[in-house]
Amino acid sequence: MENEIIMWVSKPIYESLPYFYLAIGAVCLGASMYVNHWHWPTICFVVGLICLVAGLVVLLKRRDHRVTDRRADQRQDY
């Protein structure tokens, strides 16, 4: 436990990751239409779909977490 290294990602990189996933997913889906060598269309399609789903999940999870945090901060304790 003493030698455990904690790595942090800077905020601009952390905030742009879901959009990066979505962009990579869109590029892979687009590439799957134009590539016709071996199994690459299928590979590009699957990777693109996974990236799009991952980007949407991360984006929606962050949004929901921020909304619930905002509500918790506004809650009044009696």
PDB file with one MODEL, atoms N, CA, C and O in Angstrom:
MODEL        1
ATOM      1  N   MET A   1       0.815  -1.192   0.000  1.00  0.00           N
ATOM      2  CA  MET A   1       0.000   0.000   0.000  1.00  0.00           C
ATOM      3  C   MET A   1       0.863   1.262   0.000  1.00  0.00           C
ATOM      4  O   MET A   1       0.445   2.291  -0.532  1.00  0.00           O
ATOM      5  N   GLU A   2       2.038   1.202   0.578  1.00  0.00           N
ATOM      6  CA  GLU A   2       2.877   2.389   0.651  1.00  0.00           C
ATOM      7  C   GLU A   2       3.399   2.807  -0.714  1.00  0.00           C
ATOM      8  O   GLU A   2       3.610   3.996  -0.953  1.00  0.00           O
ATOM      9  N   ASN A   3       3.611   1.851  -1.617  1.00  0.00           N
ATOM     10  CA  ASN A   3       4.148   2.158  -2.934  1.00  0.00           C
ATOM     11  C   ASN A   3       3.062   2.399  -3.968  1.00  0.00           C
ATOM     12  O   ASN A   3       3.347   2.465  -5.164  1.00  0.00           O
ATOM     13  N   GLU A   4       1.839   2.528  -3.526  1.00  0.00           N
ATOM     14  CA  GLU A   4       0.727   2.737  -4.444  1.00  0.00           C
ATOM     15  C   GLU A   4       0.803   4.142  -5.044  1.00  0.00           C
ATOM     16  O   GLU A   4       0.950   5.130  -4.326  1.00  0.00           O
ATOM     17  N   ILE A   5       0.700   4.210  -6.366  1.00  0.00           N
ATOM     18  CA  ILE A   5       0.770   5.490  -7.066  1.00  0.00           C
ATOM     19  C   ILE A   5      -0.632   5.877  -7.502  1.00  0.00           C
ATOM     20  O   ILE A   5      -1.320   5.108  -8.172  1.00  0.00           O
ATOM     21  N   ILE A   6      -1.041   7.058  -7.121  1.00  0.00           N
ATOM     22  CA  ILE A   6      -2.348   7.577  -7.512  1.00  0.00           C
ATOM     23  C   ILE A   6      -2.141   8.546  -8.664  1.00  0.00           C
ATOM     24  O   ILE A   6      -1.401   9.522  -8.544  1.00  0.00           O
ATOM     25  N   MET A   7      -2.801   8.266  -9.781  1.00  0.00           N
ATOM     26  CA  MET A   7      -2.664   9.134 -10.954  1.00  0.00           C
ATOM     27  C   MET A   7      -3.954   9.922 -11.150  1.00  0.00           C
ATOM     28  O   MET A   7      -5.049   9.369 -11.051  1.00  0.00           O
ATOM     29  N   TRP A   8      -3.822  11.189 -11.421  1.00  0.00           N
ATOM     30  CA  TRP A   8      -4.953  12.053 -11.694  1.00  0.00           C
ATOM     31  C   TRP A   8      -4.837  12.583 -13.105  1.00  0.00           C
ATOM     32  O   TRP A   8      -3.739  12.854 -13.590  1.00  0.00           O
ATOM     33  N   VAL A   9      -5.953  12.727 -13.749  1.00  0.00           N
ATOM     34  CA  VAL A   9      -5.992  13.293 -15.094  1.00  0.00           C
ATOM     35  C   VAL A   9      -6.448  14.738 -14.960  1.00  0.00           C
ATOM     36  O   VAL A   9      -7.349  15.037 -14.176  1.00  0.00           O
ATOM     37  N   SER A  10      -5.833  15.631 -15.718  1.00  0.00           N
ATOM     38  CA  SER A  10      -6.211  17.036 -15.615  1.00  0.00           C
ATOM     39  C   SER A  10      -7.668  17.233 -16.037  1.00  0.00           C
ATOM     40  O   SER A  10      -8.203  16.458 -16.830  1.00  0.00           O
ATOM     41  N   LYS A  11      -8.294  18.264 -15.505  1.00  0.00           N
ATOM     42  CA  LYS A  11      -9.723  18.492 -15.711  1.00  0.00           C
ATOM     43  C   LYS A  11     -10.113  18.638 -17.186  1.00  0.00           C
ATOM     44  O   LYS A  11     -11.119  18.052 -17.585  1.00  0.00           O
ATOM     45  N   PRO A  12      -9.379  19.384 -18.018  1.00  0.00           N
ATOM     46  CA  PRO A  12      -9.781  19.486 -19.427  1.00  0.00           C
ATOM     47  C   PRO A  12      -9.774  18.130 -20.145  1.00  0.00           C
ATOM     48  O   PRO A  12     -10.646  17.860 -20.971  1.00  0.00           O
ATOM     49  N   ILE A  13      -8.805  17.295 -19.834  1.00  0.00           N
ATOM     50  CA  ILE A  13      -8.753  15.964 -20.458  1.00  0.00           C
ATOM     51  C   ILE A  13      -9.899  15.106 -19.928  1.00  0.00           C
ATOM     52  O   ILE A  13     -10.559  14.406 -20.696  1.00  0.00           O
ATOM     53  N   TYR A  14     -10.131  15.159 -18.632  1.00  0.00           N
ATOM     54  CA  TYR A  14     -11.204  14.375 -18.017  1.00  0.00           C
ATOM     55  C   TYR A  14     -12.564  14.759 -18.578  1.00  0.00           C
ATOM     56  O   TYR A  14     -13.385  13.885 -18.856  1.00  0.00           O
ATOM     57  N   GLU A  15     -12.814  16.050 -18.747  1.00  0.00           N
ATOM     58  CA  GLU A  15     -14.101  16.524 -19.241  1.00  0.00           C
ATOM     59  C   GLU A  15     -14.310  16.223 -20.722  1.00  0.00           C
ATOM     60  O   GLU A  15     -15.451  16.097 -21.166  1.00  0.00           O
ATOM     61  N   SER A  16     -13.241  16.107 -21.488  1.00  0.00           N
ATOM     62  CA  SER A  16     -13.387  15.879 -22.924  1.00  0.00           C
ATOM     63  C   SER A  16     -13.411  14.398 -23.307  1.00  0.00           C
ATOM     64  O   SER A  16     -13.649  14.079 -24.472  1.00  0.00           O
ATOM     65  N   LEU A  17     -13.175  13.498 -22.376  1.00  0.00           N
ATOM     66  CA  LEU A  17     -13.135  12.068 -22.700  1.00  0.00           C
ATOM     67  C   LEU A  17     -14.428  11.529 -23.318  1.00  0.00           C
ATOM     68  O   LEU A  17     -14.347  10.796 -24.304  1.00  0.00           O
ATOM     69  N   PRO A  18     -15.619  11.852 -22.793  1.00  0.00           N
ATOM     70  CA  PRO A  18     -16.826  11.313 -23.435  1.00  0.00           C
ATOM     71  C   PRO A  18     -16.976  11.778 -24.884  1.00  0.00           C
ATOM     72  O   PRO A  18     -17.425  11.013 -25.738  1.00  0.00           O
ATOM     73  N   TYR A  19     -16.603  13.018 -25.160  1.00  0.00           N
ATOM     74  CA  TYR A  19     -16.699  13.530 -26.528  1.00  0.00           C
ATOM     75  C   TYR A  19     -15.657  12.860 -27.423  1.00  0.00           C
ATOM     76  O   TYR A  19     -15.898  12.648 -28.611  1.00  0.00           O
ATOM     77  N   PHE A  20     -14.513  12.532 -26.856  1.00  0.00           N
ATOM     78  CA  PHE A  20     -13.495  11.799 -27.595  1.00  0.00           C
ATOM     79  C   PHE A  20     -14.009  10.406 -27.950  1.00  0.00           C
ATOM     80  O   PHE A  20     -13.835   9.945 -29.078  1.00  0.00           O
ATOM     81  N   TYR A  21     -14.643   9.734 -26.982  1.00  0.00           N
ATOM     82  CA  TYR A  21     -15.229   8.418 -27.249  1.00  0.00           C
ATOM     83  C   TYR A  21     -16.275   8.499 -28.350  1.00  0.00           C
ATOM     84  O   TYR A  21     -16.310   7.653 -29.244  1.00  0.00           O
ATOM     85  N   LEU A  22     -17.130   9.521 -28.286  1.00  0.00           N
ATOM     86  CA  LEU A  22     -18.166   9.680 -29.300  1.00  0.00           C
ATOM     87  C   LEU A  22     -17.556   9.943 -30.676  1.00  0.00           C
ATOM     88  O   LEU A  22     -18.032   9.405 -31.676  1.00  0.00           O
ATOM     89  N   ALA A  23     -16.517  10.759 -30.734  1.00  0.00           N
ATOM     90  CA  ALA A  23     -15.865  11.056 -32.009  1.00  0.00           C
ATOM     91  C   ALA A  23     -15.205   9.812 -32.597  1.00  0.00           C
ATOM     92  O   ALA A  23     -15.328   9.546 -33.793  1.00  0.00           O
ATOM     93  N   ILE A  24     -14.512   9.059 -31.766  1.00  0.00           N
ATOM     94  CA  ILE A  24     -13.868   7.830 -32.236  1.00  0.00           C
ATOM     95  C   ILE A  24     -14.928   6.833 -32.709  1.00  0.00           C
ATOM     96  O   ILE A  24     -14.733   6.146 -33.712  1.00  0.00           O
ATOM     97  N   GLY A  25     -16.033   6.756 -31.995  1.00  0.00           N
ATOM     98  CA  GLY A  25     -17.113   5.865 -32.403  1.00  0.00           C
ATOM     99  C   GLY A  25     -17.694   6.255 -33.747  1.00  0.00           C
ATOM    100  O   GLY A  25     -17.954   5.392 -34.586  1.00  0.00           O
ATOM    101  N   ALA A  26     -17.901   7.557 -33.962  1.00  0.00           N
ATOM    102  CA  ALA A  26     -18.438   8.022 -35.239  1.00  0.00           C
ATOM    103  C   ALA A  26     -17.453   7.759 -36.379  1.00  0.00           C
ATOM    104  O   ALA A  26     -17.857   7.358 -37.471  1.00  0.00           O
ATOM    105  N   VAL A  27     -16.161   7.984 -36.126  1.00  0.00           N
ATOM    106  CA  VAL A  27     -15.144   7.726 -37.152  1.00  0.00           C
ATOM    107  C   VAL A  27     -15.102   6.237 -37.497  1.00  0.00           C
ATOM    108  O   VAL A  27     -15.024   5.874 -38.671  1.00  0.00           O
ATOM    109  N   CYS A  28     -15.155   5.383 -36.488  1.00  0.00           N
ATOM    110  CA  CYS A  28     -15.120   3.935 -36.745  1.00  0.00           C
ATOM    111  C   CYS A  28     -16.368   3.475 -37.490  1.00  0.00           C
ATOM    112  O   CYS A  28     -16.276   2.636 -38.387  1.00  0.00           O
ATOM    113  N   LEU A  29     -17.534   4.011 -37.132  1.00  0.00           N
ATOM    114  CA  LEU A  29     -18.738   3.642 -37.858  1.00  0.00           C
ATOM    115  C   LEU A  29     -18.672   4.114 -39.304  1.00  0.00           C
ATOM    116  O   LEU A  29     -19.097   3.402 -40.214  1.00  0.00           O
ATOM    117  N   GLY A  30     -18.141   5.314 -39.515  1.00  0.00           N
ATOM    118  CA  GLY A  30     -17.964   5.806 -40.878  1.00  0.00           C
ATOM    119  C   GLY A  30     -16.974   4.963 -41.656  1.00  0.00           C
ATOM    120  O   GLY A  30     -17.178   4.681 -42.837  1.00  0.00           O
ATOM    121  N   ALA A  31     -15.898   4.561 -40.990  1.00  0.00           N
ATOM    122  CA  ALA A  31     -14.883   3.740 -41.651  1.00  0.00           C
ATOM    123  C   ALA A  31     -15.433   2.367 -42.002  1.00  0.00           C
ATOM    124  O   ALA A  31     -15.010   1.768 -42.990  1.00  0.00           O
ATOM    125  N   SER A  32     -16.364   1.864 -41.213  1.00  0.00           N
ATOM    126  CA  SER A  32     -16.907   0.539 -41.499  1.00  0.00           C
ATOM    127  C   SER A  32     -17.680   0.516 -42.814  1.00  0.00           C
ATOM    128  O   SER A  32     -17.857  -0.544 -43.414  1.00  0.00           O
ATOM    129  N   MET A  33     -18.142   1.683 -43.262  1.00  0.00           N
ATOM    130  CA  MET A  33     -18.862   1.741 -44.543  1.00  0.00           C
ATOM    131  C   MET A  33     -17.906   1.738 -45.735  1.00  0.00           C
ATOM    132  O   MET A  33     -18.281   1.307 -46.825  1.00  0.00           O
ATOM    133  N   TYR A  34     -16.684   2.212 -45.539  1.00  0.00           N
ATOM    134  CA  TYR A  34     -15.769   2.378 -46.661  1.00  0.00           C
ATOM    135  C   TYR A  34     -14.652   1.347 -46.731  1.00  0.00           C
ATOM    136  O   TYR A  34     -14.023   1.197 -47.779  1.00  0.00           O
ATOM    137  N   VAL A  35     -14.395   0.643 -45.653  1.00  0.00           N
ATOM    138  CA  VAL A  35     -13.315  -0.350 -45.636  1.00  0.00           C
ATOM    139  C   VAL A  35     -13.905  -1.698 -46.044  1.00  0.00           C
ATOM    140  O   VAL A  35     -14.904  -2.136 -45.474  1.00  0.00           O
ATOM    141  N   ASN A  36     -13.289  -2.360 -47.030  1.00  0.00           N
ATOM    142  CA  ASN A  36     -13.777  -3.686 -47.400  1.00  0.00           C
ATOM    143  C   ASN A  36     -12.632  -4.673 -47.562  1.00  0.00           C
ATOM    144  O   ASN A  36     -12.526  -5.344 -48.589  1.00  0.00           O
ATOM    145  N   HIS A  37     -11.804  -4.759 -46.582  1.00  0.00           N
ATOM    146  CA  HIS A  37     -10.707  -5.709 -46.617  1.00  0.00           C
ATOM    147  C   HIS A  37     -10.827  -6.622 -45.405  1.00  0.00           C
ATOM    148  O   HIS A  37     -10.902  -6.148 -44.271  1.00  0.00           O
ATOM    149  N   TRP A  38     -10.844  -7.925 -45.639  1.00  0.00           N
ATOM    150  CA  TRP A  38     -10.885  -8.938 -44.609  1.00  0.00           C
ATOM    151  C   TRP A  38     -12.092  -8.725 -43.703  1.00  0.00           C
ATOM    152  O   TRP A  38     -13.202  -8.603 -44.223  1.00  0.00           O
ATOM    153  N   HIS A  39     -11.944  -8.673 -42.383  1.00  0.00           N
ATOM    154  CA  HIS A  39     -13.057  -8.486 -41.446  1.00  0.00           C
ATOM    155  C   HIS A  39     -13.091  -7.067 -40.884  1.00  0.00           C
ATOM    156  O   HIS A  39     -13.757  -6.822 -39.878  1.00  0.00           O
ATOM    157  N   TRP A  40     -12.393  -6.141 -41.509  1.00  0.00           N
ATOM    158  CA  TRP A  40     -12.305  -4.784 -40.969  1.00  0.00           C
ATOM    159  C   TRP A  40     -13.640  -4.059 -40.885  1.00  0.00           C
ATOM    160  O   TRP A  40     -13.833  -3.307 -39.930  1.00  0.00           O
ATOM    161  N   PRO A  41     -14.571  -4.229 -41.810  1.00  0.00           N
ATOM    162  CA  PRO A  41     -15.863  -3.547 -41.625  1.00  0.00           C
ATOM    163  C   PRO A  41     -16.568  -3.973 -40.335  1.00  0.00           C
ATOM    164  O   PRO A  41     -17.132  -3.139 -39.627  1.00  0.00           O
ATOM    165  N   THR A  42     -16.534  -5.251 -40.040  1.00  0.00           N
ATOM    166  CA  THR A  42     -17.167  -5.746 -38.816  1.00  0.00           C
ATOM    167  C   THR A  42     -16.435  -5.241 -37.581  1.00  0.00           C
ATOM    168  O   THR A  42     -17.060  -4.834 -36.602  1.00  0.00           O
ATOM    169  N   ILE A  43     -15.111  -5.271 -37.632  1.00  0.00           N
ATOM    170  CA  ILE A  43     -14.307  -4.794 -36.497  1.00  0.00           C
ATOM    171  C   ILE A  43     -14.570  -3.309 -36.259  1.00  0.00           C
ATOM    172  O   ILE A  43     -14.778  -2.890 -35.120  1.00  0.00           O
ATOM    173  N   CYS A  44     -14.561  -2.519 -37.320  1.00  0.00           N
ATOM    174  CA  CYS A  44     -14.809  -1.076 -37.181  1.00  0.00           C
ATOM    175  C   CYS A  44     -16.214  -0.812 -36.659  1.00  0.00           C
ATOM    176  O   CYS A  44     -16.412   0.077 -35.831  1.00  0.00           O
ATOM    177  N   PHE A  45     -17.182  -1.572 -37.133  1.00  0.00           N
ATOM    178  CA  PHE A  45     -18.560  -1.389 -36.680  1.00  0.00           C
ATOM    179  C   PHE A  45     -18.692  -1.687 -35.193  1.00  0.00           C
ATOM    180  O   PHE A  45     -19.314  -0.917 -34.461  1.00  0.00           O
ATOM    181  N   VAL A  46     -18.121  -2.786 -34.742  1.00  0.00           N
ATOM    182  CA  VAL A  46     -18.227  -3.178 -33.329  1.00  0.00           C
ATOM    183  C   VAL A  46     -17.495  -2.178 -32.438  1.00  0.00           C
ATOM    184  O   VAL A  46     -18.019  -1.767 -31.403  1.00  0.00           O
ATOM    185  N   VAL A  47     -16.281  -1.785 -32.839  1.00  0.00           N
ATOM    186  CA  VAL A  47     -15.524  -0.807 -32.046  1.00  0.00           C
ATOM    187  C   VAL A  47     -16.272   0.533 -32.011  1.00  0.00           C
ATOM    188  O   VAL A  47     -16.349   1.176 -30.964  1.00  0.00           O
ATOM    189  N   GLY A  48     -16.816   0.945 -33.145  1.00  0.00           N
ATOM    190  CA  GLY A  48     -17.570   2.193 -33.198  1.00  0.00           C
ATOM    191  C   GLY A  48     -18.789   2.168 -32.314  1.00  0.00           C
ATOM    192  O   GLY A  48     -19.071   3.137 -31.609  1.00  0.00           O
ATOM    193  N   LEU A  49     -19.516   1.070 -32.344  1.00  0.00           N
ATOM    194  CA  LEU A  49     -20.702   0.945 -31.511  1.00  0.00           C
ATOM    195  C   LEU A  49     -20.339   0.955 -30.026  1.00  0.00           C
ATOM    196  O   LEU A  49     -21.005   1.609 -29.223  1.00  0.00           O
ATOM    197  N   ILE A  50     -19.287   0.231 -29.667  1.00  0.00           N
ATOM    198  CA  ILE A  50     -18.842   0.205 -28.267  1.00  0.00           C
ATOM    199  C   ILE A  50     -18.407   1.596 -27.811  1.00  0.00           C
ATOM    200  O   ILE A  50     -18.736   2.013 -26.700  1.00  0.00           O
ATOM    201  N   CYS A  51     -17.673   2.314 -28.655  1.00  0.00           N
ATOM    202  CA  CYS A  51     -17.227   3.658 -28.287  1.00  0.00           C
ATOM    203  C   CYS A  51     -18.399   4.623 -28.142  1.00  0.00           C
ATOM    204  O   CYS A  51     -18.413   5.444 -27.225  1.00  0.00           O
ATOM    205  N   LEU A  52     -19.379   4.534 -29.036  1.00  0.00           N
ATOM    206  CA  LEU A  52     -20.556   5.394 -28.920  1.00  0.00           C
ATOM    207  C   LEU A  52     -21.333   5.113 -27.644  1.00  0.00           C
ATOM    208  O   LEU A  52     -21.753   6.041 -26.953  1.00  0.00           O
ATOM    209  N   VAL A  53     -21.524   3.857 -27.335  1.00  0.00           N
ATOM    210  CA  VAL A  53     -22.252   3.498 -26.107  1.00  0.00           C
ATOM    211  C   VAL A  53     -21.466   3.944 -24.876  1.00  0.00           C
ATOM    212  O   VAL A  53     -22.049   4.485 -23.936  1.00  0.00           O
ATOM    213  N   ALA A  54     -20.156   3.725 -24.872  1.00  0.00           N
ATOM    214  CA  ALA A  54     -19.328   4.132 -23.726  1.00  0.00           C
ATOM    215  C   ALA A  54     -19.362   5.647 -23.545  1.00  0.00           C
ATOM    216  O   ALA A  54     -19.476   6.135 -22.420  1.00  0.00           O
ATOM    217  N   GLY A  55     -19.266   6.387 -24.638  1.00  0.00           N
ATOM    218  CA  GLY A  55     -19.315   7.843 -24.548  1.00  0.00           C
ATOM    219  C   GLY A  55     -20.646   8.333 -24.002  1.00  0.00           C
ATOM    220  O   GLY A  55     -20.684   9.229 -23.159  1.00  0.00           O
ATOM    221  N   LEU A  56     -21.732   7.750 -24.480  1.00  0.00           N
ATOM    222  CA  LEU A  56     -23.054   8.151 -23.980  1.00  0.00           C
ATOM    223  C   LEU A  56     -23.247   7.778 -22.518  1.00  0.00           C
ATOM    224  O   LEU A  56     -23.818   8.553 -21.751  1.00  0.00           O
ATOM    225  N   VAL A  57     -22.779   6.604 -22.127  1.00  0.00           N
ATOM    226  CA  VAL A  57     -22.920   6.180 -20.726  1.00  0.00           C
ATOM    227  C   VAL A  57     -22.142   7.113 -19.809  1.00  0.00           C
ATOM    228  O   VAL A  57     -22.666   7.555 -18.787  1.00  0.00           O
ATOM    229  N   VAL A  58     -20.910   7.415 -20.162  1.00  0.00           N
ATOM    230  CA  VAL A  58     -20.088   8.299 -19.321  1.00  0.00           C
ATOM    231  C   VAL A  58     -20.711   9.696 -19.261  1.00  0.00           C
ATOM    232  O   VAL A  58     -20.777  10.302 -18.192  1.00  0.00           O
ATOM    233  N   LEU A  59     -21.160  10.199 -20.396  1.00  0.00           N
ATOM    234  CA  LEU A  59     -21.761  11.530 -20.447  1.00  0.00           C
ATOM    235  C   LEU A  59     -23.022  11.594 -19.587  1.00  0.00           C
ATOM    236  O   LEU A  59     -23.192  12.540 -18.818  1.00  0.00           O
ATOM    237  N   LEU A  60     -23.899  10.613 -19.704  1.00  0.00           N
ATOM    238  CA  LEU A  60     -25.142  10.614 -18.935  1.00  0.00           C
ATOM    239  C   LEU A  60     -24.903  10.357 -17.455  1.00  0.00           C
ATOM    240  O   LEU A  60     -25.580  10.944 -16.611  1.00  0.00           O
ATOM    241  N   LYS A  61     -23.952   9.492 -17.125  1.00  0.00           N
ATOM    242  CA  LYS A  61     -23.639   9.245 -15.713  1.00  0.00           C
ATOM    243  C   LYS A  61     -23.110  10.504 -15.042  1.00  0.00           C
ATOM    244  O   LYS A  61     -23.492  10.822 -13.915  1.00  0.00           O
ATOM    245  N   ARG A  62     -22.231  11.219 -15.734  1.00  0.00           N
ATOM    246  CA  ARG A  62     -21.695  12.464 -15.166  1.00  0.00           C
ATOM    247  C   ARG A  62     -22.790  13.499 -14.995  1.00  0.00           C
ATOM    248  O   ARG A  62     -22.843  14.196 -13.982  1.00  0.00           O
ATOM    249  N   ARG A  63     -23.671  13.600 -15.996  1.00  0.00           N
ATOM    250  CA  ARG A  63     -24.755  14.575 -15.903  1.00  0.00           C
ATOM    251  C   ARG A  63     -25.667  14.251 -14.728  1.00  0.00           C
ATOM    252  O   ARG A  63     -26.030  15.142 -13.960  1.00  0.00           O
ATOM    253  N   ASP A  64     -26.043  12.972 -14.580  1.00  0.00           N
ATOM    254  CA  ASP A  64     -26.910  12.582 -13.472  1.00  0.00           C
ATOM    255  C   ASP A  64     -26.236  12.826 -12.127  1.00  0.00           C
ATOM    256  O   ASP A  64     -26.880  13.282 -11.182  1.00  0.00           O
ATOM    257  N   HIS A  65     -24.955  12.528 -12.038  1.00  0.00           N
ATOM    258  CA  HIS A  65     -24.235  12.741 -10.781  1.00  0.00           C
ATOM    259  C   HIS A  65     -24.187  14.230 -10.430  1.00  0.00           C
ATOM    260  O   HIS A  65     -24.350  14.601  -9.268  1.00  0.00           O
ATOM    261  N   ARG A  66     -23.967  15.069 -11.418  1.00  0.00           N
ATOM    262  CA  ARG A  66     -23.906  16.517 -11.154  1.00  0.00           C
ATOM    263  C   ARG A  66     -25.260  17.065 -10.752  1.00  0.00           C
ATOM    264  O   ARG A  66     -25.340  17.952  -9.902  1.00  0.00           O
ATOM    265  N   VAL A  67     -26.321  16.555 -11.345  1.00  0.00           N
ATOM    266  CA  VAL A  67     -27.665  17.011 -10.989  1.00  0.00           C
ATOM    267  C   VAL A  67     -27.999  16.599  -9.568  1.00  0.00           C
ATOM    268  O   VAL A  67     -28.543  17.399  -8.806  1.00  0.00           O
ATOM    269  N   THR A  68     -27.683  15.359  -9.195  1.00  0.00           N
ATOM    270  CA  THR A  68     -27.987  14.912  -7.835  1.00  0.00           C
ATOM    271  C   THR A  68     -27.102  15.621  -6.817  1.00  0.00           C
ATOM    272  O   THR A  68     -27.548  15.883  -5.700  1.00  0.00           O
ATOM    273  N   ASP A  69     -25.860  15.938  -7.172  1.00  0.00           N
ATOM    274  CA  ASP A  69     -25.001  16.705  -6.266  1.00  0.00           C
ATOM    275  C   ASP A  69     -25.554  18.103  -6.057  1.00  0.00           C
ATOM    276  O   ASP A  69     -25.541  18.619  -4.939  1.00  0.00           O
ATOM    277  N   ARG A  70     -26.033  18.709  -7.113  1.00  0.00           N
ATOM    278  CA  ARG A  70     -26.594  20.056  -7.021  1.00  0.00           C
ATOM    279  C   ARG A  70     -27.833  20.038  -6.135  1.00  0.00           C
ATOM    280  O   ARG A  70     -28.042  20.951  -5.336  1.00  0.00           O
ATOM    281  N   ARG A  71     -28.660  18.996  -6.278  1.00  0.00           N
ATOM    282  CA  ARG A  71     -29.862  18.892  -5.434  1.00  0.00           C
ATOM    283  C   ARG A  71     -29.484  18.676  -3.973  1.00  0.00           C
ATOM    284  O   ARG A  71     -30.126  19.227  -3.080  1.00  0.00           O
ATOM    285  N   ALA A  72     -28.457  17.888  -3.725  1.00  0.00           N
ATOM    286  CA  ALA A  72     -28.040  17.616  -2.347  1.00  0.00           C
ATOM    287  C   ALA A  72     -27.505  18.888  -1.694  1.00  0.00           C
ATOM    288  O   ALA A  72     -27.696  19.099  -0.496  1.00  0.00           O
ATOM    289  N   ASP A  73     -26.840  19.731  -2.473  1.00  0.00           N
ATOM    290  CA  ASP A  73     -26.323  20.980  -1.928  1.00  0.00           C
ATOM    291  C   ASP A  73     -27.446  21.961  -1.608  1.00  0.00           C
ATOM    292  O   ASP A  73     -27.310  22.775  -0.695  1.00  0.00           O
ATOM    293  N   GLN A  74     -28.540  21.895  -2.337  1.00  0.00           N
ATOM    294  CA  GLN A  74     -29.647  22.822  -2.121  1.00  0.00           C
ATOM    295  C   GLN A  74     -30.626  22.348  -1.058  1.00  0.00           C
ATOM    296  O   GLN A  74     -31.476  23.121  -0.614  1.00  0.00           O
ATOM    297  N   ARG A  75     -30.519  21.093  -0.644  1.00  0.00           N
ATOM    298  CA  ARG A  75     -31.432  20.524   0.337  1.00  0.00           C
ATOM    299  C   ARG A  75     -31.232  21.201   1.698  1.00  0.00           C
ATOM    300  O   ARG A  75     -30.105  21.450   2.126  1.00  0.00           O
ATOM    301  N   GLN A  76     -32.332  21.486   2.351  1.00  0.00           N
ATOM    302  CA  GLN A  76     -32.238  22.108   3.664  1.00  0.00           C
ATOM    303  C   GLN A  76     -32.485  21.048   4.728  1.00  0.00           C
ATOM    304  O   GLN A  76     -33.439  20.274   4.649  1.00  0.00           O
ATOM    305  N   ASP A  77     -31.623  21.031   5.704  1.00  0.00           N
ATOM    306  CA  ASP A  77     -31.795  20.098   6.825  1.00  0.00           C
ATOM    307  C   ASP A  77     -32.586  20.782   7.927  1.00  0.00           C
ATOM    308  O   ASP A  77     -32.333  21.940   8.259  1.00  0.00           O
ATOM    309  N   TYR A  78     -33.533  20.069   8.486  1.00  0.00           N
ATOM    310  CA  TYR A  78     -34.358  20.654   9.554  1.00  0.00           C
ATOM    311  C   TYR A  78     -33.882  20.210  10.886  1.00  0.00           C
ATOM    312  O   TYR A  78     -34.451  20.599  11.906  1.00  0.00           O
TER     313      TYR A  78
ENDMDL
END
